[in-house]
Structure formats: structure tokens, C-alpha cells
């Protein structure tokens, strides 16, 4: 699999970072690192 593609479970992954899935706060080497976009997961 390509290292720039991340496959996971949003509910489980978000629980590790207070709901955040993608953004500047992820490690630079992580495919979920982005300076341009932030995504937060929530269940209502």
C-alpha cells in the first residue's frame, strides 16, 4: 500500500486525539498531517 494513504477507523482513531483526524498537529511523517485542512470526527 502507498505510504501516503491512511486506512483506519474514524471512531477509534479520533478517540486518540480528542476527535481530530487530520491537521497540522499530526506528526509531519503521518499521512494525516496537513497545514491546509483540519478534520474533526464526532457522533451526535
N, C-alpha and C positions, 0 to 999 in steps of 0.2 A: 504494500500500500504506500502511496505517496506520503512523505513526511509532512506535507502542508495540508493534509486532510485529517480532520479530527472526527472520530466517531465515538459517541458515548450516549449516556442517558442524562437528559437535561435536568430531571428532578434530582438525581443523585449528585451530578456534578455541581449544580447550583448550590446545594446544601453546604458544599465545602467553602464557598466564598460569599456567603450571605445573599445568595440569589444571582450573583453575577456570573455570566457565562463567557463573555468576550469583552476585552477592553485593554486599556493601557496598563492596568495593574497586573496583568498576567506576565510571566517571565518572557523576555524577548524571544527566546527559542521556542516558545509554545505557539502552535498554530492559532491559538485563541487570542494571542496578543494583537492589539490594533490601536493605533493612535487616532484613527478616524471614526471608529464606531464603538459603542458600548451596548451590550445586550444584557438585560436582567430578566430572569425567569421567575414567574410567580403563579401560584394556583389560587384561584378565587372561588 
